[in-house]
Amino acid sequence: MLKTLVLRSSSLSFSHFNNFSTLPRKFPFTFTHFPCPFSTVFPRPVNSCRCKVLAMAERTSTSSSHSLKYTNRLATEHSPYLLQHAHNPVDWYPWGEEAFAEARKRDVPIFLSIGYSTCHWCHVMEVESFENEEVAKLLNDWFVSIKVDREERPDVDKVYMTYVQALYGGGGWPLSVFLSPDLKPLMGGTYFPPEDKYGRPGFKTILRKVKDAWDNKRDMLVKSGAFAIEQLSEALSASAGSNQLPDGLAQNALRLCAEQLSNSYDSRFGGFGSAPKFPRPVEIQLMLYQSKKLEESGKPGEAKESLKMVFFSLQCMARGGMHDHVGGGFHRYSVDECWHVPHFEKMLYDQGQLANVYLDAFFISRDMLYSFISRDILDYLRRDMIGSEGGIFSAEDADSAEFEGATRKKEGAFYIWTSKEIDDILGEHASLFKEHYYVKPSGNCDLSSMSDPHKEFKGKNVLIERNDSSALASKLGMSIQEYLDILGECKKKLFDVRAKRPRPHLDDKVIVSWNGLAISSFAKASKILKGEPQGTNFNFPVVGCDPKEYMEVAEKAANFIRRHLYNEQTRRLQHSFRNGPSNAPGFLDDYAFLISGLLDLYEFGGSTDWLVWATELQDMQDELFLDREDGAYFNTPGEDPSVLLRVKEDHDGAEPSGNSVSAINLVRLASMVSGSKSDHYRQNGEHLLAVFESRLKEMAMAVPLMCCAADMLSIPSRKQVVLVGHKPSEEFENMLAAAHASYDPNKTVIHIDPTNTAEMEFWETNNDKVALMARNNFAADKVVALVCQNFSCRPPVSSPKSLQHMLSNKSASSPVV
């Protein structure tokens, strides 16, 4: 049995590829046994890696000549990514004992290829190498080839991505790693071109050299692989020196992270850092949190500066081409500094998080731009990304055919326009639309040298807003509403035409963790958007539905997970669903993100059943992942001997880390329950954060959400808003909306109906103070609100306006005992 090694990944989890500053120093070993350089090629935005290879912008459609000639073991899998490779001439195996046994039996190394179904460069390598019969013969003769969907098996991906990042200074997908039959890594990289070019070895050269090294230098290879795993374990293992952070560290980490982000702020185009630009929502969350802290500490000027950076960044992202103006939602990232030309795939984890930060911006500013964009994202998900039973799908591809029957797919083909197409579709309003979205006959991907360096989009336009709508409306002698109505009508016409184009591939896996992020945003929108002015007009692609419909979407998604991916007897989650649950167990992120979503479901008006399930999942998370001796959570249960490394993740990247989200969950749960259970949650949170003390001190910018969590935990008592009354009722909904009418991440909302036996039983068991407050303040004809800290409360109020006033009044933080 393989020895399971325990390590902390710290900054080795890069979900966006340009942020190498967070890597620790390279480990003090090098591999000298392999004479050729290793190829580490990143996705589209890194221009030096694009190399003028035409095929990198295109890929063969599924109707390739090999699509029916070959069938391998992947044909019986459920993963869309594995199914994409089911008709390659490569004799692929899925990850599992059958493949490992075959490698041992034949005494050959394993070639492990990891990617995901909407990965552009994965498609490129498939076309160039895995559909190539010559390459396939080399792989089949000399290796056992295993294909892994990183979204289905993030635990496997983590092990070998950590290895490649640590050794070679970067990583990405496709991930290409050679392993010994006992799964130790021998060497690796990302994308390899098929032939030698541009000073880099081609994939066929790599295969021959690995074969030669295996035949003639096997002992050195195997020892190096084992040594690499040992060094990773030693270098990255972590435990807490104490059970809690030193006094003042949380506040210093928060300040340091905000300062570091401010220093990287792009005052011209918004965002933090340079191109390629990723919408890292955890950065926005930290800046909003820090702004609130500055305001509370009597520093309104500094608070305003933080908000200014956030608001300008969100506006630039919304105006840019990374935002799908016609269909809603956001693409993965921008290849240039001005948020214009994107990498066109759409990921669920981006949509959920971005909807949340735009909702927070609306919370604070009451600017309808932000509520419009949050609706834009959520309405895109409702229309295109939700199955009939409520599960929310994971991604849409960047690539698609330019027309029906085309044998090649191109990145962005579904989303881009020629000037003539817009003239033909929009007629009399074409000029207005083209001026608004910077559409030109020659194409508009010319705002930056990084936008389209190889002229792939010559003559094509990626829609971007560069002018103020009010100014353009005034120029045309229109009211702003008339102008926006015309734009909405134009976008609907373009949407209808676009719908007839070949669609990008939809990855219809339902992933628990990403659904948790989306559940949170739908639940929050159901109450926050009640703050929009009455009579607000919405234009396409925003639907303009009653916000309560978003709560229905959130509950349906949660019910899907409970029905299909949760075992009521064992109380364990499975990671994903497609034509049935995957074999992979639930990982830390699945538990942590879902618990967070369930807490939002409850706090924003859902049943206490969601809170009950959240506490059950937290208990199971502790059982499966908690390091009770040394603190914090591992990323896997540690039950699969084929997964060599067990990671304590802390890096908040494109997705927040499971430990950061867990720390906030523990703070929230501790503020809801009382007694020993509250103490238990709080102590686990403190011990968790103590594990990452050095990261918070030295690399705060790598862990922005954890910085927020540390500050939350340092506050002696969160503000609690307790609502008592009949549910459901219009009065109750209005009071609940008032409870959520102001931005305060250090606030917990509890609502209870004393006539509901199940609710009263829950609170009597978990917090008798809440049950007592419910009994003492219940009135049949009204809803009563109490604002408390540590359940010592100010006098009750019974109108939404009074509650909003109390929550916006700083004196509300001083409860009457």
C-alpha positions in Angstrom: 0.0 0.0 0.0 1.3 3.4 -0.9 2.2 5.6 2.0 -0.1 8.6 2.4 1.9 11.7 2.9 0.6 14.8 4.7 1.5 18.3 3.4 0.3 21.8 3.3 0.0 23.2 -0.2 0.1 26.9 0.8 0.5 28.8 -2.5 0.9 25.8 -4.8 -2.7 25.9 -5.9 -2.8 28.3 -8.8 -6.1 28.7 -10.4 -4.8 31.7 -12.3 -1.5 31.2 -14.0 0.2 34.6 -13.8 0.5 34.7 -10.0 3.8 33.1 -9.5 4.8 35.4 -6.7 3.0 33.2 -4.3 5.2 30.1 -5.0 7.6 29.2 -2.2 11.3 28.8 -3.1 11.9 25.9 -5.3 12.8 22.8 -3.4 16.5 22.1 -3.0 16.7 19.3 -5.5 17.0 19.1 -9.3 16.5 16.3 -11.7 19.6 15.8 -13.9 18.6 12.5 -15.4 16.5 14.0 -18.1 18.5 16.0 -20.6 15.8 18.0 -22.4 14.0 21.1 -21.0 10.5 20.7 -19.6 7.7 22.3 -21.4 5.4 24.5 -19.3 3.0 26.1 -21.6 0.1 28.1 -20.4 -3.3 29.0 -21.8 -4.0 31.6 -24.3 -3.1 34.8 -22.5 0.6 34.1 -22.2 1.6 35.4 -25.5 5.1 33.9 -25.5 3.6 30.5 -25.4 1.3 30.9 -28.3 4.2 30.5 -30.7 2.3 31.1 -34.0 0.9 27.6 -33.9 -2.3 27.9 -35.9 -3.8 24.7 -34.4 -3.7 26.3 -31.0 -6.6 28.5 -32.0 -8.6 25.7 -33.5 -9.5 22.1 -32.8 -11.1 19.3 -34.7 -14.8 18.8 -34.0 -16.1 15.5 -32.7 -16.7 14.4 -36.3 -13.0 13.8 -36.8 -11.9 10.8 -38.8 -11.0 8.9 -35.6 -14.3 9.5 -33.9 -15.7 6.0 -34.7 -12.6 4.1 -35.8 -11.4 3.7 -32.2 -13.1 3.1 -28.9 -11.2 2.8 -25.6 -12.2 2.3 -21.9 -13.2 5.9 -21.5 -16.4 5.2 -23.4 -18.1 3.8 -20.3 -17.2 6.8 -18.1 -19.6 9.6 -17.2 -17.2 12.5 -17.3 -17.6 14.7 -20.4 -13.8 15.2 -20.5 -13.1 11.5 -20.5 -15.8 10.9 -23.1 -14.2 13.5 -25.4 -11.2 11.1 -25.5 -13.2 7.8 -25.8 -12.5 7.5 -29.5 -8.8 8.5 -29.5 -6.4 5.9 -30.9 -4.6 6.1 -27.5 -5.5 3.2 -25.3 -6.7 5.3 -22.4 -7.5 4.0 -19.0 -9.4 5.9 -16.3 -7.7 6.4 -13.0 -7.9 3.2 -11.0 -6.4 -0.1 -10.1 -6.9 -1.7 -13.5 -4.5 0.8 -15.0 -2.0 0.6 -12.1 -2.0 -3.3 -12.3 -1.4 -3.1 -16.0 1.6 -0.9 -15.6 3.0 -3.2 -12.9 2.3 -6.3 -15.1 4.0 -4.8 -18.2 6.7 -3.0 -16.1 6.2 0.3 -17.9 5.8 3.8 -16.8 2.4 5.6 -16.7 1.6 8.6 -18.8 -1.0 10.7 -16.8 -2.9 13.4 -18.7 -5.1 15.7 -16.6 -7.5 18.3 -18.0 -11.2 19.3 -18.2 -13.8 19.4 -20.9 -13.8 23.1 -21.5 -10.0 23.5 -21.5 -8.8 25.1 -24.7 -5.2 23.8 -24.6 -6.4 20.3 -23.7 -8.4 20.3 -26.9 -5.3 21.5 -28.8 -3.1 18.7 -27.4 -5.8 16.2 -28.2 -6.0 17.3 -31.9 -2.2 17.4 -32.3 -1.2 14.3 -30.3 -3.9 12.1 -28.9 -5.7 11.8 -32.3 -2.4 11.2 -34.0 -1.9 7.5 -34.7 1.9 7.7 -34.6 1.8 9.3 -31.2 -0.8 6.9 -30.0 1.4 3.9 -31.0 4.3 5.3 -29.0 2.0 5.7 -26.0 0.4 2.3 -26.4 3.7 0.4 -26.9 5.7 2.1 -24.1 3.3 3.4 -21.5 0.0 2.8 -19.7 -1.9 6.0 -20.5 -4.4 7.4 -17.9 -6.8 10.2 -18.5 -8.2 12.2 -15.5 -10.8 14.9 -15.3 -9.5 17.4 -12.8 -13.0 18.6 -12.0 -14.0 15.0 -11.1 -10.8 14.1 -9.3 -9.3 17.3 -7.9 -7.4 15.2 -5.3 -5.4 13.4 -8.0 -4.8 16.7 -9.9 -3.6 18.3 -6.7 -0.8 15.8 -6.1 0.8 16.1 -9.6 0.1 19.8 -10.1 1.9 20.4 -6.9 4.8 18.4 -8.1 5.0 20.2 -11.5 4.6 23.7 -9.9 7.2 23.1 -7.2 9.8 21.7 -9.6 9.4 23.9 -12.7 7.9 27.1 -11.3 4.5 27.0 -13.0 1.6 24.8 -14.0 -1.6 24.6 -16.0 -3.8 22.3 -18.0 -3.4 20.0 -19.7 -1.1 18.5 -17.1 1.2 15.9 -18.5 3.1 13.7 -16.0 5.0 10.5 -16.2 4.7 8.1 -13.2 6.3 4.9 -12.1 3.9 2.0 -11.7 3.7 2.8 -8.0 2.5 6.3 -9.0 5.6 8.3 -8.0 6.2 11.2 -10.4 9.2 11.0 -12.7 8.9 14.2 -14.8 6.1 16.4 -16.0 4.9 19.5 -17.8 1.8 20.9 -19.3 1.1 21.3 -23.0 3.7 19.7 -25.4 3.5 20.4 -29.1 3.8 17.2 -31.2 7.1 18.1 -32.9 10.3 19.9 -31.8 9.9 23.6 -32.4 10.7 27.0 -30.9 13.5 25.5 -28.9 11.3 23.1 -27.1 11.1 19.3 -27.4 8.0 17.9 -29.0 5.8 15.3 -27.4 7.2 12.5 -29.5 10.7 13.5 -28.4 9.6 13.5 -24.8 8.1 10.0 -25.1 11.3 8.6 -26.6 13.5 10.2 -24.0 11.3 9.0 -21.1 11.4 5.5 -22.7 15.1 5.6 -22.9 15.5 6.9 -19.4 13.2 4.2 -18.1 15.2 1.5 -19.8 18.6 2.8 -18.9 18.3 5.1 -15.9 15.4 3.6 -14.1 16.9 3.5 -10.6 17.7 7.2 -10.8 14.2 8.0 -12.1 12.4 6.0 -9.4 14.6 7.4 -6.6 14.1 10.9 -7.8 10.3 10.4 -7.9 10.3 9.1 -4.4 12.6 11.8 -3.2 10.3 14.5 -4.8 7.3 13.3 -2.8 9.4 13.2 0.4 10.7 16.7 -0.2 7.2 18.0 -0.9 5.9 16.4 2.3 8.8 17.8 4.4 8.7 21.3 2.8 5.0 21.8 2.9 3.9 20.0 6.0 2.5 22.3 8.6 1.1 22.3 12.1 0.1 25.0 14.6 2.6 26.1 17.1 -0.3 27.1 19.4 -4.0 26.8 19.5 -4.7 30.4 18.3 -3.2 33.3 16.5 -1.1 35.9 18.4 -3.0 39.0 19.5 -3.1 41.6 16.7 -2.0 39.3 13.9 -5.4 39.1 12.3 -5.7 42.9 12.1 -2.2 43.2 10.7 -2.8 40.5 8.1 -6.0 42.2 6.9 -4.2 45.6 6.7 -1.2 44.0 4.9 -3.3 42.2 2.4 -5.3 45.4 1.6 -2.0 47.4 1.2 -0.5 44.8 -1.1 -3.6 44.7 -3.2 -3.8 48.5 -3.3 -0.1 48.6 -4.5 -1.0 46.3 -7.4 -4.2 48.3 -8.3 -4.5 49.3 -11.9 -5.9 52.9 -11.7 -6.4 53.1 -15.5 -8.3 49.9 -16.2 -9.2 48.6 -12.8 -8.4 45.3 -11.2 -5.4 44.2 -9.2 -2.3 43.1 -11.1 -1.4 43.2 -14.7 -2.4 41.2 -17.8 -3.7 38.6 -18.1 -6.3 39.7 -15.7 -8.4 37.3 -13.6 -11.6 38.2 -11.7 -10.3 36.9 -8.4 -13.4 37.7 -6.3 -11.7 37.0 -3.0 -9.6 40.2 -3.6 -12.8 42.2 -3.9 -14.3 40.6 -0.8 -11.2 41.6 1.2 -11.2 45.2 0.0 -14.9 45.5 0.8 -14.4 43.9 4.3 -11.4 46.2 5.0 -13.5 49.3 3.9 -16.2 48.4 6.4 -13.5 48.0 9.1 -12.0 51.3 8.3 -15.4 53.1 8.4 -16.2 51.5 11.8 -12.8 52.7 13.1 -13.4 56.3 12.2 -11.3 56.4 9.0 -13.9 57.3 6.3 -11.4 58.7 3.9 -9.4 55.5 3.7 -12.6 53.5 3.5 -13.7 55.5 0.6 -10.4 54.9 -1.2 -10.8 51.1 -0.8 -14.4 51.3 -2.2 -13.3 53.5 -5.1 -10.8 50.8 -6.2 -13.4 48.1 -5.9 -16.2 49.9 -7.7 -14.0 51.0 -10.5 -12.7 47.5 -11.0 -16.2 46.0 -11.0 -17.4 48.6 -13.5 -14.5 48.0 -15.8 -15.1 44.2 -15.7 -18.8 44.7 -16.4 -18.1 47.0 -19.4 -15.3 44.8 -20.8 -15.4 41.9 -23.2 -14.9 39.4 -20.4 -18.6 40.1 -19.7 -20.9 38.5 -22.1 -23.1 41.5 -23.0 -25.5 39.5 -25.2 -26.1 36.4 -23.1 -25.0 37.3 -19.6 -22.4 35.9 -17.3 -18.6 36.2 -17.4 -15.8 34.5 -19.3 -12.8 33.1 -17.4 -10.3 35.9 -17.7 -9.0 38.7 -19.9 -5.9 38.2 -21.9 -5.2 42.0 -21.9 -5.0 44.7 -19.3 -8.3 46.4 -20.3 -10.7 43.4 -19.7 -11.4 43.3 -23.4 -10.5 40.1 -25.1 -11.3 37.1 -22.9 -10.4 33.4 -22.7 -14.0 32.5 -23.6 -14.8 29.6 -21.4 -17.5 30.2 -18.7 -17.0 28.5 -15.3 -19.7 28.1 -12.6 -17.3 29.0 -9.8 -16.7 32.4 -11.4 -20.4 33.1 -11.8 -21.3 32.3 -8.2 -18.6 34.4 -6.7 -18.9 37.3 -9.1 -22.7 37.5 -8.5 -21.9 37.7 -4.8 -19.4 40.6 -5.0 -21.7 42.5 -7.4 -24.5 42.0 -4.8 -22.2 43.3 -2.1 -21.4 46.3 -4.2 -25.1 47.0 -4.6 -25.5 46.5 -0.8 -23.1 49.3 -0.2 -23.6 51.8 -3.0 -27.3 51.2 -4.0 -26.0 51.7 -7.6 -28.3 49.8 -9.9 -25.4 48.9 -12.2 -24.4 46.3 -9.6 -27.8 44.8 -9.1 -28.2 44.6 -12.9 -25.0 42.7 -13.3 -25.8 40.3 -10.5 -29.1 39.6 -12.1 -27.4 39.3 -15.5 -25.2 36.5 -14.1 -27.9 34.7 -12.2 -30.3 34.9 -15.2 -27.6 33.4 -17.5 -27.3 30.5 -15.1 -31.1 30.0 -14.9 -31.4 30.1 -18.7 -28.4 28.0 -19.8 -26.8 26.2 -16.9 -29.5 24.4 -14.8 -30.8 20.9 -15.3 -34.5 19.9 -15.1 -34.0 18.7 -11.5 -32.2 21.8 -10.3 -28.5 20.8 -10.4 -26.3 23.6 -11.8 -23.9 22.6 -14.5 -20.1 23.3 -14.3 -18.9 25.0 -17.5 -19.2 26.1 -21.1 -16.4 25.7 -23.5 -14.4 28.5 -25.1 -14.3 26.8 -28.5 -17.1 26.1 -31.0 -17.6 25.6 -34.7 -18.0 28.7 -36.8 -20.9 27.2 -38.7 -22.9 23.9 -38.8 -20.8 21.1 -40.4 -17.5 22.9 -39.8 -14.7 20.4 -39.1 -12.7 22.8 -37.0 -13.6 24.6 -33.8 -12.3 28.1 -32.9 -12.0 29.9 -29.6 -14.7 32.6 -29.2 -16.5 31.7 -32.4 -19.9 31.7 -30.7 -19.4 35.1 -29.1 -17.8 37.4 -31.7 -19.3 39.5 -34.5 -18.4 41.2 -37.7 -19.6 44.7 -38.3 -21.6 43.5 -41.3 -23.4 40.9 -39.2 -24.5 43.6 -36.8 -25.6 45.9 -39.7 -27.7 43.1 -41.2 -29.3 42.1 -37.9 -29.9 45.4 -36.3 -30.8 47.6 -39.3 -31.6 51.2 -38.2 -30.1 50.7 -34.8 -26.8 49.2 -35.9 -24.9 52.5 -35.8 -26.1 53.2 -32.2 -25.1 49.7 -31.1 -21.7 49.8 -32.9 -20.8 53.1 -31.3 -21.8 51.9 -27.9 -19.8 48.6 -28.2 -16.8 49.8 -30.2 -17.6 47.7 -33.2 -15.5 48.4 -36.3 -15.3 46.9 -39.9 -11.7 46.0 -39.3 -12.4 44.4 -36.0 -11.9 45.9 -32.5 -9.3 43.7 -30.8 -6.8 46.5 -31.0 -7.0 48.2 -27.6 -3.8 46.5 -26.4 -0.9 44.7 -28.0 -1.8 41.7 -25.8 -5.4 41.5 -27.1 -4.8 39.7 -30.4 -1.1 39.6 -31.1 -1.4 36.9 -33.9 -4.5 38.5 -35.5 -6.7 35.5 -34.8 -9.7 37.9 -34.5 -9.0 40.1 -37.5 -12.2 41.6 -38.8 -14.1 40.3 -35.7 -15.4 42.3 -32.7 -15.6 41.4 -29.0 -18.2 43.7 -27.5 -16.9 46.3 -25.0 -18.5 49.5 -23.6 -16.1 52.4 -23.9 -18.4 55.4 -23.6 -20.9 56.7 -21.0 -24.4 55.7 -21.9 -25.9 59.0 -20.7 -23.5 61.0 -23.0 -24.3 58.8 -26.0 -28.0 59.1 -25.3 -27.7 62.9 -25.0 -25.8 63.0 -28.3 -28.7 61.2 -30.0 -31.3 63.4 -28.3 -32.8 60.5 -26.4 -33.7 59.9 -22.8 -31.3 57.4 -21.1 -34.2 55.0 -20.6 -35.1 55.1 -24.4 -31.4 54.5 -25.2 -31.1 51.6 -22.8 -34.3 50.1 -24.2 -32.9 50.2 -27.7 -29.7 48.5 -26.6 -31.7 45.8 -24.8 -33.8 45.2 -28.0 -30.6 45.0 -30.0 -29.0 42.5 -27.7 -32.1 40.3 -27.8 -31.9 40.3 -31.6 -28.3 39.3 -31.5 -29.0 36.7 -28.9 -31.7 35.1 -31.1 -29.3 35.0 -34.1 -26.4 33.7 -31.9 -28.7 30.9 -30.6 -28.7 29.5 -34.1 -24.9 29.1 -34.2 -23.2 25.9 -33.1 -23.0 26.2 -29.3 -19.9 25.6 -27.3 -19.7 22.3 -25.5 -21.6 22.3 -22.2 -20.0 20.3 -19.3 -23.2 19.2 -17.5 -21.5 17.8 -14.5 -23.0 18.9 -11.2 -20.1 19.6 -8.8 -21.1 20.0 -5.2 -18.6 22.7 -4.3 -19.4 25.0 -7.2 -23.1 24.5 -6.6 -22.5 25.6 -3.1 -21.0 28.9 -4.4 -24.0 29.4 -6.7 -26.6 28.5 -4.0 -25.1 31.3 -1.9 -25.5 33.9 -4.6 -29.0 32.9 -5.5 -30.1 32.9 -1.8 -28.5 36.3 -1.1 -30.0 37.8 -4.2 -33.5 36.9 -3.1 -33.4 39.4 -0.3 -30.7 41.9 -1.3 -32.4 42.7 -4.6 -35.6 43.6 -2.7 -33.7 46.9 -2.1 -34.1 47.9 -5.8 -36.3 50.9 -6.3 -39.9 50.0 -7.2 -40.7 50.3 -10.9 -37.1 49.6 -12.0 -36.8 48.8 -15.7 -34.6 45.9 -16.8 -33.3 45.2 -20.3 -32.1 42.1 -22.0 -30.4 39.8 -21.0 -31.7 40.6 -17.5 -35.2 39.1 -17.0 -36.3 41.3 -14.1 -38.0 38.6 -12.1 -39.3 38.8 -8.6 -36.2 38.3 -6.4 -37.9 35.5 -4.5 -37.6 33.3 -7.6 -33.8 33.2 -6.9 -34.5 31.6 -3.6 -36.5 28.9 -5.4 -33.5 28.2 -7.6 -31.1 28.0 -4.6 -33.4 25.5 -2.8 -33.9 23.4 -5.9 -30.1 23.1 -6.3 -29.6 22.2 -2.7 -32.4 19.6 -2.9 -30.7 18.1 -6.0 -27.5 17.6 -4.0 -29.3 16.1 -1.1 -31.3 13.7 -3.3 -28.5 12.6 -5.6 -25.1 13.3 -3.9 -25.8 12.8 -0.2 -26.1 9.5 1.7 -28.6 9.9 4.5 -27.3 6.9 6.3 -23.5 7.6 6.2 -24.1 11.4 6.0 -21.4 11.6 3.4 -21.3 13.6 0.1 -20.2 12.4 -3.3 -18.2 15.0 -5.3 -20.1 15.2 -8.6 -23.0 13.9 -10.7 -23.5 13.1 -14.3 -25.8 10.3 -15.3 -25.4 9.2 -11.7 -23.0 10.1 -8.8 -19.3 9.9 -9.6 -17.1 7.4 -7.7 -15.1 10.3 -6.2 -16.0 11.1 -2.6 -16.8 14.5 -1.4 -13.7 16.6 -0.8 -13.1 19.4 1.7 -14.3 22.1 -0.8 -17.6 20.2 -1.3 -18.4 20.2 2.4 -17.1 23.7 3.1 -18.7 25.5 0.1 -22.0 23.6 0.5 -22.2 24.4 4.2 -21.6 28.1 3.4 -24.4 28.0 0.8 -26.7 26.3 3.3 -26.0 28.9 5.9 -26.9 31.6 3.4 -30.0 29.6 2.4 -31.1 29.7 6.0 -30.1 33.3 6.9 -31.8 34.7 3.8 -35.1 33.1 4.6 -34.9 29.3 4.0 -36.1 26.6 6.3 -34.3 25.6 9.5 -33.8 22.3 7.8 -31.0 23.8 5.8 -29.3 24.9 9.1 -29.8 21.4 10.5 -28.1 19.9 7.4 -25.3 22.4 7.6 -24.5 21.3 11.2 -24.6 17.6 10.2 -22.3 18.3 7.3 -19.9 20.2 9.6 -19.8 17.3 12.0 -18.9 14.9 9.0 -16.4 17.4 7.7 -14.6 17.3 11.1 -14.7 13.5 11.1 -13.3 13.1 7.6 -10.9 16.0 7.2 -9.9 17.7 10.5 -6.4 17.2 11.8 -7.4 17.2 15.5 -3.9 17.2 16.7 -2.2 19.8 14.5 -5.2 21.8 13.3 -6.9 22.7 10.0 -8.5 20.5 7.4 -7.0 18.2 4.8 -8.4 18.4 1.3 -9.2 14.6 1.1 -10.5 12.0 3.5 -7.2 10.1 3.2 -8.9 6.8 2.4 -7.6 6.3 -1.2 -4.1 4.8 -1.2 -3.6 5.9 -4.8 -3.6 9.6 -3.7 -0.1 10.1 -2.4 -0.4 13.5 -0.8 -2.9 14.9 1.6 -3.0 18.7 1.4 -3.9 21.4 3.8 -5.0 24.1 1.3 -4.9 27.8 2.1 -4.4 29.6 -1.2 -7.4 31.7 -2.1 -7.2 31.8 -5.9 -9.9 31.6 -8.6 -11.8 29.6 -5.9 -11.4 30.3 -2.2 -9.6 27.6 -0.2 -11.6 25.1 1.7 -9.8 26.1 4.9 -10.7 29.8 4.5 -14.3 29.1 3.8 -14.4 26.6 6.7 -13.0 29.2 9.1 -15.8 31.6 8.2 -18.4 28.7 8.5 -17.1 28.0 12.0 -17.4 31.6 13.0 -21.0 31.7 11.7 -22.0 28.5 13.3 -20.5 29.5 16.6 -22.6 32.7 16.6 -25.8 30.7 16.1 -25.5 28.0 18.7 -24.5 28.2 22.3 -22.6 26.4 25.0 -20.0 23.7 24.4 -20.9 23.4 20.7 -20.3 27.1 20.1 -17.0 26.8 21.9 -16.1 23.8 19.8 -16.7 25.6 16.6 -14.7 28.6 17.7 -11.8 26.6 19.0 -11.5 24.6 15.8 -11.5 27.9 13.8 -8.8 29.4 16.0 -6.7 26.2 15.7 -7.2 26.2 11.9 -6.0 29.8 11.6 -3.0 29.1 13.8 -1.7 26.5 11.3 -1.4 29.3 8.7 0.1 31.9 11.0 3.3 32.3 8.8 1.2 32.7 5.7 -0.9 35.4 7.3 2.2 37.2 8.4 4.3 36.9 5.3 2.1 36.3 2.3 -1.3 37.8 3.2 -2.1 38.6 -0.4 -2.2 34.9 -1.2 -4.9 34.3 1.4 -7.3 37.3 1.3 -10.4 35.4 2.4 -8.4 33.8 5.2 -7.4 37.3 6.3 -11.1 38.1 6.6 -11.8 34.9 8.5 -9.0 35.7 10.9 -10.4 39.1 11.6 -13.9 37.7 12.0 -12.7 35.3 14.6 -10.8 38.0 16.5 -14.1 39.9 17.2 -15.4 38.8 20.6 -19.0 38.7 19.5 -20.8 39.0 16.2 -23.9 41.1 15.8 -27.0 39.0 15.8 -30.4 39.9 14.4 -33.2 37.7 15.7 -36.5 37.8 13.9 -39.6 36.4 15.6 -42.9 35.9 13.9 -45.2 33.8 11.6 -43.5 32.4 8.5 -44.2 32.7 5.7 -45.8 36.1 5.5 -45.3 39.3 3.6 -44.5 41.1 6.9 -41.8 38.5 7.7 -40.3 38.7 4.2 -40.1 42.5 4.5 -38.5 42.3 7.9 -36.0 39.8 6.7 -35.1 42.0 3.7 -34.6 44.9 6.2 -32.2 42.6 8.3 -30.2 42.2 5.1 -30.4 45.7 3.8 -26.9 46.8 4.9 -23.5 45.3 4.3 -22.1 43.8 7.4 -20.1 40.6 7.1 -19.9 40.3 10.9 -23.6 39.9 11.3 -25.7 36.8 11.8 -29.4 36.7 11.0 -31.6 34.2 12.9 -35.3 33.8 12.3 -37.8 31.7 14.2 -41.5 31.0 14.1 -42.6 30.0 17.6 -45.6 28.2 16.2 -43.3 25.8 14.3 -42.6 22.9 16.5 -39.6 21.6 14.6 -37.9 25.1 14.7 -38.5 25.5 18.4 -37.1 22.0 19.0 -33.9 22.8 17.1 -33.3 26.1 19.0 -34.2 24.6 22.4 -31.5 21.9 21.7 -28.9 24.1 20.1 -29.4 27.6 21.7 -32.1 27.9 24.4 -31.5 31.7 24.4 -33.0 32.0 20.9 -35.9 29.8 22.0 -36.5 31.9 25.0 -36.4 35.1 23.0 -38.9 33.6 20.6 -41.4 32.8 23.4 -41.0 36.1 25.1 -41.3 38.3 22.0 -43.9 36.5 19.9 -46.9 38.5 18.8 -49.5 37.0 16.5 -50.1 40.2 14.5 -46.5 41.3 13.9 -42.9 40.3 13.3 -40.5 41.4 16.0 -36.8 42.1 15.5 -34.0 42.1 18.1 -30.5 43.3 17.5 -28.1 41.6 19.9 -24.5 40.8 20.6 -23.8 37.6 22.5 -27.6 37.4 22.7 -27.8 40.5 24.9 -30.3 42.7 23.0 -31.5 46.2 22.4 -35.3 46.8 22.7 -37.3 45.0 20.1 -38.7 46.8 17.0 -41.5 45.7 14.7 -41.1 47.7 11.5 -38.6 47.2 8.7 -37.6 50.9 8.8 -36.9 50.8 12.5 -34.8 47.7 12.0 -32.8 49.3 9.2 -32.2 52.4 11.2 -31.0 50.4 14.2 -28.6 48.3 12.0 -27.2 51.4 10.3 -26.7 53.2 13.6 -23.3 52.5 15.2 -24.8 52.5 18.6 -26.5 49.3 17.7 -23.2 47.6 18.5 -23.7 48.4 22.1 -26.5 46.1 23.3 -28.7 46.7 26.3 -28.2 43.9 28.8 
